[in-house]
């Protein structure tokens, strides 16, 4: 999406820390964007997380994320959105 990012993440260890991951991802990407575009207003504070329950299909969640550009009217199929193409071989 042009104004936000969606990620599907899985913690692999008991001490996996989503908050730390998000903090570091925002910090590092903001630094790189500062170097390229001299912008400081990259990320808003906080984030929204959605815990996938055992009765939910991970593929359903992935397709929900992939179809966000379709619901926003940016494309008519998810695989036409340029930033979704990198996932195409996975689904």
VOSE-380580 format. One record per residue: x, y, z of N, C-alpha, C in turn; chain; residue in one letter. Coordinates in steps of 0.05 Angstrom, whole numbers, plus 5000, padded with zeros to 4 digits. Layout:
<rs>
R | nxx | nyy | nzz | caxx | cayy | cazz | cxx | cyy | czz | chaine | residu
R | X | Y | Z | X | Y | Z | X | Y | Z | A | A
...
</rs>
This chain:
<rs>
R | nxx | nyy | nzz | caxx | cayy | cazz | cxx | cyy | czz | chaine | residu
R | 5017 | 4976 | 5000 | 5000 | 5000 | 5000 | 5018 | 5025 | 5000 | A | X
R | 5009 | 5046 | 4988 | 5026 | 5069 | 4986 | 5032 | 5083 | 5012 | A | X
R | 5015 | 5080 | 5032 | 5018 | 5095 | 5057 | 5023 | 5078 | 5081 | A | X
R | 5025 | 5052 | 5078 | 5031 | 5035 | 5101 | 5042 | 5008 | 5091 | A | X
R | 5050 | 4992 | 5110 | 5062 | 4966 | 5103 | 5047 | 4944 | 5118 | A | X
R | 5045 | 4921 | 5106 | 5034 | 4897 | 5119 | 5056 | 4876 | 5119 | A | X
R | 5060 | 4863 | 5141 | 5079 | 4841 | 5143 | 5065 | 4817 | 5156 | A | X
R | 5071 | 4794 | 5148 | 5063 | 4770 | 5162 | 5088 | 4758 | 5174 | A | X
R | 5089 | 4757 | 5200 | 5113 | 4749 | 5214 | 5108 | 4725 | 5232 | A | X
R | 5128 | 4708 | 5236 | 5126 | 4686 | 5254 | 5150 | 4685 | 5272 | A | X
R | 5145 | 4686 | 5298 | 5166 | 4683 | 5317 | 5175 | 4655 | 5319 | A | X
R | 5201 | 4650 | 5317 | 5212 | 4623 | 5317 | 5222 | 4614 | 5344 | A | X
R | 5225 | 4632 | 5363 | 5236 | 4625 | 5389 | 5217 | 4635 | 5411 | A | X
R | 5219 | 4623 | 5434 | 5202 | 4631 | 5457 | 5207 | 4660 | 5464 | A | X
R | 5231 | 4670 | 5459 | 5237 | 4698 | 5466 | 5235 | 4717 | 5442 | A | X
R | 5221 | 4709 | 5421 | 5217 | 4727 | 5398 | 5202 | 4752 | 5408 | A | X
R | 5210 | 4775 | 5399 | 5200 | 4800 | 5409 | 5190 | 4818 | 5386 | A | X
R | 5164 | 4818 | 5381 | 5153 | 4833 | 5359 | 5157 | 4863 | 5362 | A | X
R | 5154 | 4873 | 5387 | 5158 | 4902 | 5391 | 5186 | 4911 | 5384 | A | X
R | 5206 | 4894 | 5392 | 5234 | 4901 | 5386 | 5238 | 4899 | 5356 | A | X
R | 5227 | 4879 | 5343 | 5230 | 4877 | 5314 | 5219 | 4901 | 5300 | A | X
R | 5195 | 4909 | 5307 | 5182 | 4932 | 5294 | 5198 | 4957 | 5299 | A | X
R | 5207 | 4961 | 5324 | 5223 | 4985 | 5330 | 5248 | 4986 | 5313 | A | X
R | 5263 | 4964 | 5311 | 5287 | 4963 | 5295 | 5282 | 4966 | 5265 | A | X
R | 5261 | 4953 | 5256 | 5254 | 4955 | 5227 | 5248 | 4984 | 5220 | A | X
R | 5232 | 4998 | 5236 | 5226 | 5026 | 5231 | 5251 | 5043 | 5233 | A | X
R | 5267 | 5038 | 5253 | 5291 | 5054 | 5257 | 5310 | 5052 | 5233 | A | X
R | 5315 | 5027 | 5225 | 5334 | 5023 | 5203 | 5323 | 5032 | 5176 | A | X
R | 5298 | 5027 | 5171 | 5287 | 5036 | 5145 | 5285 | 5067 | 5145 | A | X
R | 5278 | 5079 | 5167 | 5277 | 5109 | 5168 | 5305 | 5121 | 5163 | A | X
R | 5325 | 5108 | 5174 | 5352 | 5118 | 5169 | 5360 | 5116 | 5140 | A | X
R | 5353 | 5094 | 5127 | 5359 | 5091 | 5099 | 5344 | 5111 | 5082 | A | X
R | 5318 | 5115 | 5089 | 5302 | 5135 | 5074 | 5312 | 5163 | 5079 | A | X
R | 5323 | 5169 | 5103 | 5334 | 5195 | 5108 | 5359 | 5200 | 5090 | A | X
R | 5375 | 5179 | 5087 | 5398 | 5182 | 5070 | 5391 | 5187 | 5041 | A | X
R | 5369 | 5174 | 5032 | 5361 | 5177 | 5004 | 5344 | 5201 | 4998 | A | X
R | 5326 | 5208 | 5016 | 5306 | 5228 | 5010 | 5305 | 5252 | 5030 | A | X
R | 5321 | 5250 | 5051 | 5322 | 5271 | 5072 | 5294 | 5276 | 5084 | A | X
R | 5280 | 5255 | 5089 | 5253 | 5257 | 5102 | 5255 | 5244 | 5130 | A | X
R | 5242 | 5257 | 5149 | 5242 | 5246 | 5176 | 5214 | 5235 | 5183 | A | X
R | 5194 | 5242 | 5169 | 5167 | 5235 | 5176 | 5158 | 5209 | 5162 | A | X
R | 5173 | 5188 | 5167 | 5168 | 5163 | 5152 | 5147 | 5146 | 5166 | A | X
R | 5149 | 5142 | 5192 | 5132 | 5123 | 5207 | 5116 | 5138 | 5228 | A | X
R | 5091 | 5129 | 5232 | 5075 | 5139 | 5255 | 5083 | 5122 | 5279 | A | X
R | 5075 | 5131 | 5302 | 5081 | 5116 | 5326 | 5062 | 5092 | 5328 | A | X
R | 5073 | 5071 | 5340 | 5057 | 5047 | 5345 | 5053 | 5030 | 5320 | A | X
R | 5038 | 5008 | 5323 | 5032 | 4990 | 5302 | 5008 | 4973 | 5310 | A | X
R | 4996 | 4960 | 5291 | 4974 | 4943 | 5297 | 4982 | 4914 | 5292 | A | X
R | 4979 | 4897 | 5312 | 4985 | 4869 | 5307 | 4960 | 4852 | 5308 | A | X
R | 4962 | 4829 | 5295 | 4940 | 4811 | 5293 | 4951 | 4783 | 5298 | A | X
R | 4944 | 4771 | 5320 | 4954 | 4745 | 5327 | 4937 | 4724 | 5312 | A | X
R | 4951 | 4707 | 5297 | 4937 | 4686 | 5282 | 4931 | 4663 | 5301 | A | X
R | 4906 | 4657 | 5303 | 4896 | 4636 | 5321 | 4900 | 4608 | 5308 | A | X
R | 4901 | 4587 | 5325 | 4905 | 4560 | 5314 | 4883 | 4552 | 5293 | A | X
R | 4859 | 4563 | 5296 | 4838 | 4556 | 5277 | 4838 | 4573 | 5252 | A | X
R | 4857 | 4591 | 5249 | 4859 | 4608 | 5225 | 4880 | 4596 | 5206 | A | X
R | 4875 | 4599 | 5181 | 4894 | 4590 | 5161 | 4915 | 4612 | 5155 | A | X
R | 4940 | 4606 | 5156 | 4961 | 4626 | 5150 | 4958 | 4635 | 5121 | A | X
R | 4950 | 4618 | 5103 | 4947 | 4626 | 5075 | 4923 | 4645 | 5072 | A | X
R | 4902 | 4642 | 5088 | 4880 | 4661 | 5087 | 4890 | 4689 | 5095 | A | X
R | 4907 | 4690 | 5116 | 4917 | 4715 | 5125 | 4936 | 4728 | 5104 | A | X
R | 4952 | 4711 | 5091 | 4970 | 4721 | 5070 | 4954 | 4733 | 5047 | A | X
R | 4933 | 4718 | 5039 | 4917 | 4728 | 5017 | 4901 | 4753 | 5025 | A | X
R | 4893 | 4755 | 5050 | 4880 | 4780 | 5059 | 4899 | 4803 | 5056 | A | X
R | 4924 | 4800 | 5064 | 4944 | 4821 | 5061 | 4949 | 4827 | 5031 | A | X
R | 4953 | 4806 | 5015 | 4958 | 4811 | 4987 | 4935 | 4825 | 4973 | A | X
R | 4911 | 4821 | 4982 | 4888 | 4833 | 4969 | 4881 | 4861 | 4978 | A | X
R | 4897 | 4873 | 4996 | 4893 | 4900 | 5005 | 4893 | 4920 | 4982 | A | X
R | 4912 | 4918 | 4963 | 4912 | 4937 | 4940 | 4887 | 4934 | 4923 | A | X
R | 4876 | 4910 | 4921 | 4851 | 4906 | 4906 | 4828 | 4920 | 4920 | A | X
R | 4826 | 4916 | 4946 | 4804 | 4929 | 4962 | 4807 | 4960 | 4961 | A | X
R | 4831 | 4969 | 4959 | 4836 | 4998 | 4957 | 4832 | 5009 | 4929 | A | X
R | 4826 | 4992 | 4910 | 4821 | 5001 | 4882 | 4846 | 5008 | 4867 | A | X
R | 4870 | 4999 | 4876 | 4895 | 5006 | 4862 | 4900 | 4987 | 4838 | A | X
R | 4891 | 4963 | 4840 | 4894 | 4943 | 4819 | 4869 | 4925 | 4819 | A | X
R | 4865 | 4910 | 4797 | 4842 | 4891 | 4797 | 4850 | 4863 | 4806 | A | X
R | 4876 | 4857 | 4808 | 4885 | 4831 | 4818 | 4910 | 4836 | 4835 | A | X
R | 4912 | 4821 | 4857 | 4935 | 4826 | 4875 | 4962 | 4823 | 4862 | A | X
R | 4964 | 4804 | 4843 | 4990 | 4799 | 4831 | 4998 | 4821 | 4811 | A | X
R | 4981 | 4840 | 4806 | 4988 | 4863 | 4789 | 4999 | 4886 | 4805 | A | X
R | 4997 | 4885 | 4832 | 5009 | 4906 | 4849 | 5039 | 4901 | 4850 | A | X
R | 5055 | 4921 | 4842 | 5084 | 4916 | 4839 | 5098 | 4906 | 4864 | A | X
R | 5089 | 4914 | 4888 | 5102 | 4906 | 4912 | 5093 | 4879 | 4923 | A | X
R | 5074 | 4867 | 4909 | 5065 | 4840 | 4917 | 5079 | 4819 | 4900 | A | X
R | 5090 | 4827 | 4878 | 5102 | 4807 | 4860 | 5125 | 4791 | 4872 | A | X
R | 5139 | 4802 | 4891 | 5160 | 4787 | 4904 | 5150 | 4763 | 4919 | A | X
R | 5124 | 4763 | 4926 | 5113 | 4741 | 4940 | 5100 | 4720 | 4921 | A | X
R | 5098 | 4727 | 4896 | 5083 | 4710 | 4877 | 5092 | 4681 | 4878 | A | X
R | 5118 | 4675 | 4878 | 5126 | 4646 | 4879 | 5118 | 4631 | 4904 | A | X
R | 5112 | 4646 | 4925 | 5105 | 4633 | 4951 | 5076 | 4625 | 4953 | A | X
R | 5059 | 4637 | 4937 | 5030 | 4631 | 4940 | 5018 | 4619 | 4915 | A | X
</rs>
